Amino acid sequence: MKKFPKDFVWGGATSSYQIEGAWNEDGKGPSIWDVFCMIPGKVANGDTGNIACDHYHRLEEDVALMKKLGLKAYRFSISWPRIIPAGRGKVNDKGLAFYSKLIDLLLENDIEPWVTLYHWDLPAALEFEMDGWLGEEISDAFAKYADVCFEAFGDRVKNWITINEAWVVAILGYGHGVFAPGKKSNDLPYLAGHNLLKAHGKAVDIYRKKYQKSQKGRIGITNNCDWREPLTNSQADKEAAERALEFFIAWFADPIYKGDYPESMKSRLGKRLPSFTNEEIALIKDSSDFFGLNHYTTMYAADSTGKIEEGSVYGNGGLSEDQDVNLSVDPNWKLTDMQWAIVPWGCQKLLEWLAARYDNPEIYITENGCAFDDILKDGKVEDADRIAFFEGYLTAVHAAIQNGVNMGGYFIWSLMDNFEWASGYDKKFGITYIEKETLNRIPKDSALWYAEVIRKGGFESKM
């Protein structure tokens, strides 16, 4: 039996644009994803988040589902344009009422709300008016929005995450252009990343000065990172793997835990990497009460000595040509529907690497999951591959705990099949199946398995 600590947080996660729908109801303003989905060819099958899982209208049903699964915590995100339709200025009371109702329902059912302030659905007005995350004023706009949320919900919300996966916002939104707002550049991601860090720092400063003492909550950030294993034992490949991790997660974690960007980024990027003022460093350093980590896969990293292989760029942490790293996977590794390799030992290695680099902070895996082409048959979904995935990764988390890593909890991605960004509805990450026509919620076998894990505080491992 793999037993987890008694106070270990077992949760499920979603995000606003991926599940809510009601994209233009009750005063909500448009987000950059609403706009991006309107551009032909940007999203698979022309899918949109206009209806998504219709969570906006099915709040009670969805919380009842969480209660049935025994979730101890639910991580969701607030839609900035639902709260402040134009991104700044007038606050939408109906938006506040929606999230207030959700939070109350969760607490009535003994489910701890974990609230993410930004999961990629930037108010479209701010993209047009201040160049989105490239704009000088954006971090102040975010801090004001965060202030509204702290004031409205902080009496009940004790766990705040400022920004979800700044790397994805910067690289996929402003580098590869495959996510909203769809900009392509080798330089803009570093400016976007810089402004995301400033926004995080300013929001945390407001929370700590105005609210934390009376509300007694915690605040942090969630970064994503896949493990990078050296392809060979050569010194060059070991350094390449380290560099790849630094361009991926240390880009955002080093300023928070060490007060500046990693040396490898500064030396390689020069003036292309913005620098912090002393005031900004004071805001950003030590600005996370816990370490939020989203983790999905592992790749081999090899030194490219200036030759980037075709196909190595997409999915790389930071832009490949800035790192001199080639990425590859072992052909024997099983792949998910996202073509991401299933490598549980990479999760353990990453957790131990983070613990060593950042003085063993309390780590919460705020997302971990897999997409498979699930089929509904006779009213059931038998997703044995997903159960095996979770068993493997939770075994790795358990091993990391045994080795002294300070783990606080684990959130499955995702509570339900949803709008998977540029992949539309083709990719299913949920432990709950959503019927296409009716939007009926049908717990998959993995949901029943997870409910047992939560009930027992662990699981019988076959590994």
C-alpha positions as CSV (number, residue, x, y, z in Angstrom):
1,M,0.0,0.0,0.0
2,K,1.4,3.4,-1.0
3,K,0.2,5.6,1.8
4,F,0.4,9.4,1.6
5,P,0.7,11.9,4.5
6,K,-2.5,12.4,6.5
7,D,-2.9,16.0,5.5
8,F,-2.0,15.5,1.8
9,V,-4.4,17.5,-0.4
10,W,-6.2,15.4,-3.0
11,G,-7.8,17.6,-5.7
12,G,-9.1,18.0,-9.2
13,A,-8.4,20.9,-11.5
14,T,-10.1,22.9,-14.3
15,S,-9.9,26.4,-15.9
16,S,-12.6,28.9,-16.7
17,Y,-12.4,29.1,-20.5
18,Q,-12.1,25.4,-20.8
19,I,-15.4,24.5,-18.9
20,E,-17.6,27.5,-18.3
21,G,-19.2,28.4,-21.6
22,A,-21.6,31.4,-21.2
23,W,-19.0,33.3,-23.1
24,N,-21.1,36.5,-23.6
25,E,-23.7,36.1,-20.8
26,D,-24.4,38.2,-17.7
27,G,-22.1,41.0,-18.7
28,K,-18.9,39.0,-19.4
29,G,-16.5,40.7,-21.8
30,P,-14.6,38.9,-24.6
31,S,-11.3,37.3,-23.8
32,I,-8.3,36.7,-26.2
33,W,-9.4,33.1,-26.5
34,D,-12.9,34.1,-27.6
35,V,-11.3,36.2,-30.3
36,F,-8.6,33.5,-31.2
37,C,-11.3,30.9,-31.7
38,M,-13.0,33.1,-34.3
39,I,-10.0,33.0,-36.6
40,P,-10.3,30.2,-39.1
41,G,-7.7,27.5,-38.8
42,K,-6.5,28.4,-35.3
43,V,-8.4,25.7,-33.4
44,A,-9.1,22.1,-34.4
45,N,-12.5,21.6,-36.1
46,G,-13.3,25.3,-35.6
47,D,-14.2,24.5,-32.0
48,T,-14.8,27.2,-29.4
49,G,-15.3,27.7,-25.7
50,N,-18.7,29.3,-26.3
51,I,-20.5,26.5,-24.5
52,A,-17.7,24.2,-23.4
53,C,-19.0,22.0,-20.6
54,D,-21.6,24.6,-19.7
55,H,-20.3,24.7,-16.1
56,Y,-21.7,28.2,-15.8
57,H,-25.2,26.8,-15.8
58,R,-24.4,23.4,-14.1
59,L,-22.6,24.6,-11.0
60,E,-24.7,22.5,-8.5
61,E,-24.4,19.4,-10.6
62,D,-20.6,19.7,-10.9
63,V,-20.0,20.4,-7.2
64,A,-22.2,17.4,-6.4
65,L,-20.0,15.3,-8.7
66,M,-16.9,16.5,-6.9
67,K,-18.5,15.6,-3.5
68,K,-19.3,12.1,-4.8
69,L,-15.7,11.6,-5.8
70,G,-14.6,12.8,-2.4
71,L,-12.4,15.6,-3.6
72,K,-10.7,17.4,-0.8
73,A,-9.9,20.4,-3.0
74,Y,-10.9,21.9,-6.3
75,R,-8.6,24.1,-8.3
76,F,-10.5,26.4,-10.7
77,S,-9.7,29.7,-12.4
78,I,-11.5,33.0,-12.4
79,S,-12.3,34.6,-15.8
80,W,-10.8,38.1,-15.6
81,P,-13.3,39.4,-18.3
82,R,-16.2,37.9,-16.4
83,I,-15.1,40.0,-13.4
84,I,-13.9,43.1,-15.2
85,P,-15.3,42.9,-18.7
86,A,-13.0,45.5,-20.2
87,G,-10.0,44.3,-18.2
88,R,-10.0,47.5,-16.1
89,G,-12.6,49.8,-14.8
90,K,-16.1,48.7,-14.1
91,V,-16.6,45.5,-12.1
92,N,-19.3,43.1,-13.2
93,D,-21.5,42.1,-10.2
94,K,-23.0,39.1,-11.9
95,G,-19.5,37.7,-12.5
96,L,-18.6,38.2,-8.8
97,A,-21.9,36.5,-7.8
98,F,-21.1,33.4,-10.0
99,Y,-17.8,32.7,-8.3
100,S,-19.1,33.6,-4.9
101,K,-21.8,31.0,-5.3
102,L,-19.2,28.4,-6.5
103,I,-17.0,29.0,-3.5
104,D,-19.9,28.8,-1.1
105,L,-21.1,25.5,-2.7
106,L,-17.6,24.0,-2.4
107,L,-17.2,25.0,1.2
108,E,-20.7,23.6,2.1
109,N,-19.5,20.3,0.6
110,D,-16.1,20.3,2.5
111,I,-14.1,21.0,-0.7
112,E,-11.3,23.5,-0.3
113,P,-11.3,26.1,-3.1
114,W,-7.9,26.7,-4.8
115,V,-8.3,29.8,-7.0
116,T,-6.2,30.6,-10.0
117,L,-6.5,34.3,-11.0
118,Y,-5.1,33.9,-14.5
119,H,-5.4,30.8,-16.7
120,W,-4.8,32.5,-20.1
121,D,-8.2,34.2,-20.8
122,L,-7.0,37.8,-20.9
123,P,-9.6,40.4,-21.5
124,A,-9.5,41.1,-25.2
125,A,-9.7,44.9,-24.5
126,L,-6.2,44.7,-22.9
127,E,-4.7,43.0,-25.9
128,F,-6.0,45.8,-28.1
129,E,-5.4,48.7,-25.8
130,M,-2.1,47.8,-24.1
131,D,-0.6,45.1,-26.2
132,G,-1.5,42.3,-23.7
133,W,1.4,40.8,-21.8
134,L,3.8,42.9,-23.8
135,G,2.5,46.2,-22.4
136,E,4.1,48.2,-19.7
137,E,0.8,48.8,-17.9
138,I,-0.4,45.2,-17.9
139,S,1.1,44.2,-14.6
140,D,-0.7,47.1,-12.8
141,A,-4.0,46.1,-14.5
142,F,-3.6,42.5,-13.3
143,A,-2.8,43.7,-9.7
144,K,-6.0,45.8,-9.6
145,Y,-8.0,42.8,-10.9
146,A,-6.4,40.6,-8.2
147,D,-7.3,43.1,-5.6
148,V,-11.0,42.9,-6.6
149,C,-10.8,39.1,-6.2
150,F,-9.0,39.2,-2.9
151,E,-11.6,41.6,-1.5
152,A,-14.6,39.7,-2.8
153,F,-13.6,36.1,-2.1
154,G,-10.6,36.2,0.3
155,D,-12.8,35.8,3.4
156,R,-13.4,32.2,2.1
157,V,-10.5,31.4,-0.2
158,K,-7.3,30.4,1.6
159,N,-5.3,29.2,-1.4
160,W,-4.5,31.6,-4.3
161,I,-2.5,31.0,-7.4
162,T,-1.7,34.1,-9.4
163,I,-0.7,32.8,-12.8
164,N,-1.0,29.4,-14.5
165,E,2.0,28.4,-16.6
166,A,3.7,31.7,-17.5
167,W,5.9,29.6,-19.8
168,V,2.9,28.6,-22.0
169,V,1.6,32.2,-22.1
170,A,5.0,33.5,-23.2
171,I,6.2,30.7,-25.5
172,L,3.0,29.4,-27.1
173,G,1.2,32.8,-27.1
174,Y,4.1,35.1,-28.1
175,G,6.7,32.7,-29.5
176,H,5.2,29.9,-31.6
177,G,1.9,31.7,-32.0
178,V,-0.2,28.5,-31.6
179,F,-2.1,29.9,-28.6
180,A,-3.9,33.2,-28.1
181,P,-3.0,36.0,-28.9
182,G,-1.1,34.1,-31.7
183,K,2.1,36.2,-32.0
184,K,5.3,34.7,-33.5
185,S,8.7,36.0,-32.3
186,N,12.0,34.9,-30.9
187,D,12.2,37.9,-28.6
188,L,8.6,38.7,-27.4
189,P,8.4,35.7,-25.1
190,Y,11.0,37.1,-22.9
191,L,9.2,40.4,-22.5
192,A,5.9,38.7,-21.9
193,G,7.5,36.4,-19.3
194,H,9.0,39.5,-17.6
195,N,5.7,41.2,-17.4
196,L,4.0,38.1,-16.1
197,L,6.5,37.9,-13.2
198,K,6.0,41.6,-12.5
199,A,2.2,41.0,-12.4
200,H,2.6,38.1,-10.0
201,G,4.9,40.1,-7.7
202,K,2.5,43.1,-7.6
203,A,-0.5,40.9,-6.9
204,V,1.3,39.1,-4.1
205,D,2.4,42.4,-2.6
206,I,-1.2,43.7,-2.5
207,Y,-2.4,40.4,-0.9
208,R,0.3,40.4,1.7
209,K,-0.1,44.0,2.7
210,K,-3.9,44.3,2.6
211,Y,-5.4,40.9,3.1
212,Q,-3.1,38.1,4.3
213,K,-3.0,39.0,7.9
214,S,-6.8,39.1,8.3
215,Q,-7.8,36.5,5.7
216,K,-5.0,34.0,6.8
217,G,-4.6,32.6,3.3
218,R,-1.6,31.6,1.1
219,I,-0.6,32.8,-2.3
220,G,1.8,31.4,-4.9
221,I,2.3,30.8,-8.6
222,T,2.0,27.6,-10.7
223,N,4.7,26.9,-13.3
224,N,4.9,24.0,-15.7
225,C,7.9,21.9,-16.4
226,D,8.7,18.5,-18.1
227,W,11.7,16.6,-17.0
228,R,14.9,16.8,-19.3
229,E,17.1,13.7,-19.0
230,P,20.6,13.9,-20.6
231,L,20.6,11.7,-23.7
232,T,24.1,10.4,-22.9
233,N,26.5,10.6,-20.0
234,S,28.6,13.2,-21.8
235,Q,29.2,16.4,-20.0
236,A,27.8,18.3,-23.0
237,D,24.5,16.5,-22.7
238,K,24.3,16.9,-19.0
239,E,24.8,20.6,-19.3
240,A,22.2,20.7,-22.1
241,A,19.6,19.0,-19.9
242,E,20.4,21.5,-17.1
243,R,20.1,24.4,-19.5
244,A,16.8,23.1,-20.9
245,L,15.4,23.0,-17.3
246,E,16.7,26.5,-16.6
247,F,15.1,27.9,-19.8
248,F,11.9,26.1,-18.8
249,I,11.1,26.4,-15.1
250,A,14.0,28.3,-13.6
251,W,13.1,31.2,-16.0
252,F,10.1,31.8,-13.7
253,A,11.2,30.1,-10.4
254,D,14.7,31.6,-10.1
255,P,13.5,35.2,-9.8
256,I,11.0,34.1,-7.1
257,Y,13.4,31.9,-5.1
258,K,16.8,33.5,-6.0
259,G,16.0,37.1,-7.0
260,D,17.0,37.0,-10.7
261,Y,17.0,35.0,-13.9
262,P,19.3,32.0,-14.3
263,E,22.9,32.8,-15.4
264,S,22.5,30.6,-18.5
265,M,19.6,32.8,-19.8
266,K,21.4,36.0,-19.0
267,S,24.6,35.1,-20.7
268,R,22.9,33.6,-23.8
269,L,20.2,36.2,-24.3
270,G,22.0,39.4,-23.4
271,K,19.8,42.4,-23.9
272,R,17.0,40.3,-25.3
273,L,16.2,39.3,-21.7
274,P,14.8,42.3,-19.8
275,S,16.3,43.0,-16.4
276,F,14.6,43.8,-13.1
277,T,14.9,47.0,-11.1
278,N,15.8,46.7,-7.4
279,E,12.2,47.5,-6.6
280,E,10.9,44.8,-8.8
281,I,13.2,42.2,-7.3
282,A,12.0,43.2,-3.9
283,L,8.4,42.5,-5.0
284,I,9.2,39.2,-6.8
285,K,11.8,37.5,-4.5
286,D,10.2,35.2,-1.9
287,S,6.7,35.9,-3.4
288,S,5.4,32.4,-3.3
289,D,4.1,30.6,-0.2
290,F,4.2,27.2,-1.9
291,F,5.6,25.8,-5.2
292,G,2.8,25.1,-7.8
293,L,3.9,22.6,-10.4
294,N,2.2,21.3,-13.5
295,H,3.9,18.2,-14.9
296,Y,3.1,16.0,-17.8
297,T,6.0,14.3,-19.6
298,T,9.8,13.8,-20.0
299,M,12.2,14.1,-23.0
300,Y,15.8,13.4,-23.6
301,A,18.0,16.5,-24.0
302,A,21.2,16.6,-26.1
303,D,23.7,19.4,-26.8
304,S,23.0,20.6,-30.3
305,T,26.3,22.5,-30.8
306,G,24.4,25.0,-32.9
307,K,22.5,22.6,-35.0
308,I,18.8,22.4,-34.1
309,E,17.1,19.4,-35.5
310,E,13.9,19.8,-37.5
311,G,10.9,19.3,-35.1
312,S,12.9,20.1,-32.0
313,V,11.4,23.6,-31.4
314,Y,7.8,23.0,-30.5
315,G,7.3,22.0,-26.9
316,N,10.8,23.1,-26.0
317,G,11.2,25.1,-22.8
318,G,12.2,28.5,-24.1
319,L,13.2,28.8,-27.8
320,S,15.5,26.0,-29.0
321,E,18.0,28.1,-30.8
322,D,18.6,30.1,-27.6
323,Q,19.5,26.9,-25.7
324,D,21.4,24.8,-28.2
325,V,19.4,21.8,-27.1
326,N,17.8,19.0,-29.1
327,L,14.9,17.1,-27.6
328,S,13.9,13.5,-28.3
329,V,11.9,10.6,-26.9
330,D,12.7,6.9,-26.5
331,P,10.7,5.0,-29.2
332,N,9.8,2.5,-26.5
333,W,8.0,5.0,-24.3
334,K,4.2,4.8,-24.5
335,L,2.6,8.0,-25.7
336,T,-0.7,9.7,-24.8
337,D,-3.1,11.2,-27.4
338,M,-1.1,14.5,-27.1
339,Q,2.0,12.4,-28.2
340,W,3.5,13.1,-24.8
341,A,5.6,10.2,-23.4
342,I,4.5,8.5,-20.2
343,V,7.7,8.5,-18.0
344,P,6.8,8.4,-14.3
345,W,10.5,8.3,-13.2
346,G,10.9,11.8,-14.8
347,C,8.4,13.2,-12.4
348,Q,10.4,11.9,-9.4
349,K,13.6,13.3,-10.8
350,L,12.0,16.7,-11.4
351,L,10.6,16.9,-7.9
352,E,14.0,16.1,-6.4
353,W,15.7,18.6,-8.7
354,L,13.3,21.3,-7.6
355,A,13.7,20.4,-4.0
356,A,17.5,20.6,-4.3
357,R,17.5,23.9,-6.3
358,Y,15.0,25.8,-4.2
359,D,15.7,24.6,-0.7
360,N,12.9,22.1,-0.5
361,P,9.8,24.3,-0.7
362,E,6.3,22.8,-0.2
363,I,5.4,21.5,-3.7
364,Y,1.8,21.0,-4.9
365,I,1.4,19.2,-8.2
366,T,-1.4,21.5,-9.4
367,E,-1.9,19.5,-12.7
368,N,-0.9,16.0,-13.9
369,G,-2.9,14.0,-16.4
370,C,-3.2,12.4,-19.8
371,A,-5.3,12.5,-22.9
372,F,-6.7,9.3,-24.4
373,D,-9.4,8.6,-26.9
374,D,-12.0,7.4,-24.5
375,I,-15.1,5.6,-25.7
376,L,-18.5,5.5,-24.0
377,K,-19.9,2.0,-24.2
378,D,-23.0,0.7,-22.3
379,G,-23.0,3.9,-20.2
380,K,-19.4,3.4,-19.0
381,V,-15.9,4.5,-19.9
382,E,-13.2,2.0,-19.2
383,D,-10.0,4.1,-19.3
384,A,-7.4,1.6,-17.9
385,D,-4.6,3.5,-19.6
386,R,-5.4,6.6,-17.5
387,I,-5.5,4.6,-14.3
388,A,-2.1,3.2,-15.1
389,F,-0.8,6.7,-15.8
390,F,-2.0,8.0,-12.5
391,E,-0.7,4.9,-10.6
392,G,2.7,5.5,-12.2
393,Y,3.0,9.2,-11.5
394,L,1.6,8.9,-8.0
395,T,4.1,6.1,-7.3
396,A,6.8,8.6,-8.4
397,V,5.4,11.3,-6.1
398,H,5.3,8.8,-3.3
399,A,9.0,7.9,-3.9
400,A,9.9,11.6,-3.9
401,I,8.2,12.0,-0.5
402,Q,10.2,9.0,0.8
403,N,13.3,10.8,-0.4
404,G,12.5,13.9,1.6
405,V,10.7,16.0,-0.9
406,N,8.2,18.3,0.8
407,M,5.0,17.4,-1.1
408,G,1.7,19.1,0.0
409,G,-0.8,17.7,-2.5
410,Y,-1.8,16.5,-6.0
411,F,-4.5,17.8,-8.4
412,I,-5.6,15.6,-11.3
413,W,-6.0,17.3,-14.7
414,S,-8.8,17.3,-15.4
415,L,-12.0,16.9,-13.5
416,M,-13.8,16.6,-16.8
417,D,-13.2,16.4,-20.6
418,N,-13.1,20.0,-21.8
419,F,-12.0,22.5,-24.4
420,E,-8.3,21.6,-24.9
421,W,-7.2,25.0,-26.4
422,A,-5.9,24.7,-30.0
423,S,-6.8,21.0,-29.9
424,G,-10.5,21.8,-29.4
425,Y,-12.6,18.9,-28.1
426,D,-10.5,16.2,-29.8
427,K,-8.2,15.6,-26.7
428,K,-9.9,14.2,-23.6
429,F,-8.0,14.7,-20.3
430,G,-11.0,14.2,-18.0
431,I,-11.8,11.6,-15.4
432,T,-15.4,12.5,-16.2
433,Y,-16.7,11.9,-19.7
434,I,-18.9,14.7,-21.2
435,E,-21.4,13.5,-23.7
436,K,-21.3,15.7,-26.8
437,E,-25.0,16.3,-27.4
438,T,-26.4,16.3,-23.9
439,L,-23.3,17.4,-22.0
440,N,-24.2,14.7,-19.5
441,R,-21.4,14.0,-17.0
442,I,-20.4,10.3,-16.8
443,P,-17.6,9.4,-14.3
444,K,-15.0,7.2,-16.0
445,D,-13.4,4.2,-14.4
446,S,-10.5,6.5,-13.5
447,A,-12.8,8.7,-11.5
448,L,-14.0,5.7,-9.4
449,W,-10.4,4.7,-9.0
450,Y,-9.4,8.2,-7.8
451,A,-12.3,8.3,-5.4
452,E,-10.9,5.2,-3.7
453,V,-7.4,6.6,-3.6
454,I,-8.7,9.7,-1.8
455,R,-10.8,7.6,0.6
456,K,-7.9,5.4,1.5
457,G,-5.2,8.1,1.4
458,G,-3.2,5.9,-1.0
459,F,-3.5,2.9,-3.2
460,E,-2.3,-0.7,-3.7
461,S,0.5,-0.4,-6.2
462,K,1.2,-3.0,-8.8
463,M,4.5,-1.3,-9.7
